[in-house]
Amino acid sequence: MPSQRSDRLQLNEHGRLRHFLTIEGLSRDLLVQILDTAESFATLPGRPVKKVPLLRGRIITNLFFEDSTRTRTTFELAAKRLSADVLTLNIGASSTAKGESLLDTLRNLEAMHCDMFVVRHADSGAAHFIAQHSAPHISVVNAGDGRHAHPTQAMLDMFTIRRVKGPDFGRLRVAIVGDILHSRVARSQIHALNLLNTGEVRIVAPRTLMPAHAEALGAQIYHDLRTGIRDVDVVIMLGLQRE
């Protein structure tokens, strides 16, 4: 598992994001800045605007070691709308399937002057490993790693909540319902909601889908659905991760 000091890896000397690996360890101000930046693109004057030149000349590489058509295509579309060149690596047909190591693959991609890796992997900590071993000019975005984190999905959820309910998270009660045990999204959502000073964060699941020591996550625990969602302002539903 990644170190709890992920902020040292994620932030540069000026306190700005170099990598986006996990929400844990970040500041509320940084999360608000991400949400404000997203809002500025969502409300571009003169819309509809299909593309902006923010990432023109940059090469974004999608490294999806775990299948997810929706997430992969979403990142591809986002990068293209920011005018980046996009390279999506078919891991199943790549040299890694023929015995080339992950580090060998990274070095080859670095030689192609890539600027960012978007990583999705079934193993917890994979995005951190890639960030630790990538060249200094490369940024890494975690698109989901094992049961550990999915920070981009969590920030999308925070963006949606803020757009519908307003910027004051302090007055909200939010319930996350479903497979908490296996969900990397739930962990990132809880960290984000707590950093944004949400009035009350609840996790609702049967005991078989609740992690051990769940109270350490920083949320109120409920096992009964009706009680867990009573009087809440937002319900986030999770799919069953393992059947």
C-alpha positions as CSV (number, residue, x, y, z in Angstrom):
1,M,0.0,0.0,0.0
2,P,1.2,3.6,-0.6
3,S,2.7,5.6,2.2
4,Q,0.5,7.9,4.2
5,R,2.9,10.7,3.1
6,S,1.5,10.6,-0.4
7,D,1.4,14.4,-0.4
8,R,5.2,14.5,-0.6
9,L,5.1,12.6,-3.8
10,Q,2.0,14.4,-5.2
11,L,3.0,18.0,-4.6
12,N,5.9,20.0,-6.0
13,E,8.0,22.5,-4.1
14,H,5.4,25.2,-4.6
15,G,2.6,23.1,-3.1
16,R,0.9,22.5,-6.5
17,L,0.0,19.1,-7.8
18,R,2.7,17.3,-9.7
19,H,0.8,14.0,-9.6
20,F,-2.9,13.2,-8.7
21,L,-2.7,9.8,-6.9
22,T,-5.0,10.1,-3.9
23,I,-7.1,12.7,-2.1
24,E,-5.7,11.6,1.2
25,G,-3.1,14.2,2.4
26,L,-4.3,17.0,0.2
27,S,-5.7,20.3,1.5
28,R,-9.2,21.7,1.3
29,D,-7.9,24.7,-0.6
30,L,-6.4,22.4,-3.2
31,L,-9.7,20.5,-3.6
32,V,-11.6,23.7,-4.0
33,Q,-9.1,24.9,-6.6
34,I,-9.7,21.7,-8.6
35,L,-13.5,22.2,-8.4
36,D,-13.2,25.9,-9.3
37,T,-11.0,25.0,-12.3
38,A,-13.5,22.3,-13.5
39,E,-16.3,24.8,-13.1
40,S,-14.5,27.3,-15.3
41,F,-14.4,24.8,-18.1
42,A,-18.1,23.8,-17.6
43,T,-19.2,27.4,-17.9
44,L,-16.9,28.6,-20.7
45,P,-18.4,31.7,-22.3
46,G,-19.9,31.3,-25.7
47,R,-20.5,27.6,-25.3
48,P,-20.8,25.1,-26.9
49,V,-16.9,24.9,-27.3
50,K,-15.6,21.5,-28.4
51,K,-11.9,22.2,-27.8
52,V,-9.6,24.6,-25.9
53,P,-5.8,24.8,-26.5
54,L,-4.7,24.3,-22.9
55,L,-2.7,21.1,-23.6
56,R,-1.8,21.7,-27.2
57,G,1.5,19.9,-27.9
58,R,1.3,17.6,-24.9
59,I,1.1,13.8,-25.1
60,I,-1.2,12.1,-22.7
61,T,-0.8,8.3,-22.4
62,N,-3.5,6.1,-21.0
63,L,-2.1,3.0,-19.3
64,F,-5.1,0.8,-18.5
65,F,-3.9,-2.5,-17.0
66,E,-7.5,-3.0,-15.9
67,D,-10.5,-2.9,-18.3
68,S,-12.8,0.1,-18.1
69,T,-14.2,1.3,-21.4
70,R,-16.1,4.2,-19.8
71,T,-13.2,5.5,-17.8
72,R,-10.7,5.1,-20.6
73,T,-12.9,6.9,-23.2
74,T,-13.8,9.6,-20.7
75,F,-10.1,10.4,-20.2
76,E,-9.5,10.2,-24.0
77,L,-12.3,12.7,-24.7
78,A,-11.2,15.1,-21.9
79,A,-7.6,15.1,-23.2
80,K,-8.7,15.7,-26.8
81,R,-11.0,18.5,-25.7
82,L,-8.0,20.1,-24.1
83,S,-6.1,19.7,-27.5
84,A,-3.7,17.1,-26.3
85,D,-2.4,14.2,-28.4
86,V,-3.6,10.9,-26.9
87,L,-1.9,7.6,-26.8
88,T,-3.9,4.6,-25.4
89,L,-1.8,1.5,-24.7
90,N,-3.5,-1.8,-25.4
91,I,-1.9,-3.6,-22.5
92,G,-3.2,-7.0,-23.6
93,A,-1.4,-6.7,-26.9
94,S,1.6,-4.8,-25.6
95,S,5.1,-6.0,-24.8
96,T,4.2,-6.3,-21.1
97,A,2.2,-9.3,-22.1
98,K,5.3,-10.8,-23.7
99,G,7.5,-10.4,-20.7
100,E,8.6,-6.8,-20.9
101,S,8.6,-5.3,-17.4
102,L,6.5,-2.3,-16.4
103,L,9.6,-0.2,-16.0
104,D,10.8,-1.1,-19.5
105,T,7.4,0.0,-20.8
106,L,7.7,3.3,-18.9
107,R,11.2,4.0,-20.3
108,N,10.0,3.4,-23.8
109,L,7.1,5.8,-23.4
110,E,9.3,8.4,-21.8
111,A,11.6,8.2,-24.9
112,M,8.5,9.1,-26.9
113,H,8.4,12.4,-24.9
114,C,5.1,11.7,-23.2
115,D,4.0,14.3,-20.7
116,M,1.4,12.4,-18.6
117,F,0.4,8.9,-17.7
118,V,-3.2,8.1,-16.8
119,V,-3.0,4.8,-14.9
120,R,-5.6,2.2,-14.0
121,H,-4.5,-1.0,-12.4
122,A,-5.9,-3.8,-10.3
123,D,-3.1,-3.6,-7.7
124,S,-3.2,-1.0,-4.9
125,G,-0.3,1.3,-5.1
126,A,0.4,0.8,-8.8
127,A,-0.1,4.5,-9.6
128,H,2.3,5.5,-6.8
129,F,4.9,3.0,-8.1
130,I,4.7,4.5,-11.6
131,A,4.9,8.1,-10.2
132,Q,8.0,7.1,-8.1
133,H,9.8,5.7,-11.1
134,S,8.8,8.1,-13.9
135,A,11.0,10.8,-15.3
136,P,10.7,14.2,-13.5
137,H,8.8,15.9,-16.4
138,I,6.0,13.3,-16.3
139,S,2.8,13.6,-14.3
140,V,0.7,10.6,-13.2
141,V,-3.0,10.6,-12.7
142,N,-4.6,7.7,-10.8
143,A,-7.7,6.4,-12.6
144,G,-8.2,3.7,-10.0
145,D,-5.8,1.3,-8.3
146,G,-7.0,-1.9,-6.6
147,R,-9.0,-1.1,-3.5
148,H,-7.0,1.9,-2.6
149,A,-8.1,5.1,-4.4
150,H,-10.0,6.6,-7.3
151,P,-9.5,10.3,-6.8
152,T,-10.7,11.5,-10.2
153,Q,-14.1,9.8,-9.8
154,A,-14.4,11.2,-6.3
155,M,-13.7,14.7,-7.5
156,L,-16.3,14.3,-10.3
157,D,-18.8,13.3,-7.6
158,M,-17.9,16.4,-5.5
159,F,-18.3,18.6,-8.5
160,T,-21.8,17.2,-9.1
161,I,-22.8,17.7,-5.5
162,R,-21.5,21.2,-5.5
163,R,-23.3,22.1,-8.7
164,V,-26.6,20.7,-7.4
165,K,-26.4,21.6,-3.7
166,G,-24.1,24.6,-3.7
167,P,-20.6,25.2,-2.3
168,D,-21.4,24.9,1.4
169,F,-20.7,21.3,2.2
170,G,-21.0,22.0,5.9
171,R,-24.8,22.0,5.8
172,L,-25.0,18.6,4.0
173,R,-25.5,15.1,5.1
174,V,-24.1,12.6,2.6
175,A,-24.6,8.8,2.6
176,I,-22.5,6.4,0.6
177,V,-24.4,3.2,0.1
178,G,-23.2,-0.2,-1.2
179,D,-20.1,-2.2,-1.3
180,I,-17.8,-0.2,0.9
181,L,-15.5,-3.1,1.5
182,H,-14.2,-3.4,-2.0
183,S,-14.7,0.2,-3.2
184,R,-11.7,2.4,-4.0
185,V,-14.2,5.1,-5.0
186,A,-15.8,5.1,-1.5
187,R,-12.5,5.7,0.2
188,S,-11.7,8.6,-2.1
189,Q,-15.2,10.0,-1.6
190,I,-14.9,9.9,2.2
191,H,-11.6,11.7,2.1
192,A,-12.9,14.4,-0.2
193,L,-16.1,14.9,1.7
194,N,-14.2,15.3,5.0
195,L,-11.7,17.7,3.5
196,L,-14.6,19.8,2.2
197,N,-16.0,19.9,5.8
198,T,-19.2,18.0,5.0
199,G,-21.6,18.3,7.9
200,E,-22.1,14.5,8.2
201,V,-20.7,11.6,6.2
202,R,-22.3,8.2,6.4
203,I,-21.4,4.8,5.0
204,V,-24.3,2.3,4.7
205,A,-23.7,-1.4,4.0
206,P,-24.4,-4.8,5.4
207,R,-21.7,-6.1,7.7
208,T,-20.4,-8.4,4.9
209,L,-19.7,-5.4,2.7
210,M,-18.3,-3.1,5.5
211,P,-14.5,-3.1,6.0
212,A,-13.0,-4.0,9.4
213,H,-12.2,-0.9,11.5
214,A,-14.6,1.1,9.2
215,E,-14.8,3.8,11.9
216,A,-11.2,4.8,11.0
217,L,-12.5,6.0,7.6
218,G,-14.0,9.1,9.2
219,A,-17.7,8.4,8.6
220,Q,-20.8,7.3,10.6
221,I,-21.5,3.6,10.1
222,Y,-25.0,2.3,9.3
223,H,-26.1,-1.3,8.5
224,D,-29.8,-0.6,7.9
225,L,-30.6,1.2,4.7
226,R,-33.7,3.1,5.8
227,T,-31.9,4.4,8.9
228,G,-28.8,5.2,7.0
229,I,-30.4,7.4,4.4
230,R,-32.9,9.1,6.7
231,D,-32.8,12.9,6.5
232,V,-29.7,12.9,4.2
233,D,-29.3,15.5,1.4
234,V,-27.2,13.3,-1.0
235,V,-27.1,9.5,-1.6
236,I,-24.2,8.1,-3.5
237,M,-24.9,4.5,-4.7
238,L,-22.0,2.1,-5.3
239,G,-22.2,-1.0,-7.5
240,L,-21.3,-4.4,-6.1
241,Q,-17.6,-4.9,-6.9
242,R,-17.3,-8.6,-6.3
243,E,-20.0,-11.2,-6.8
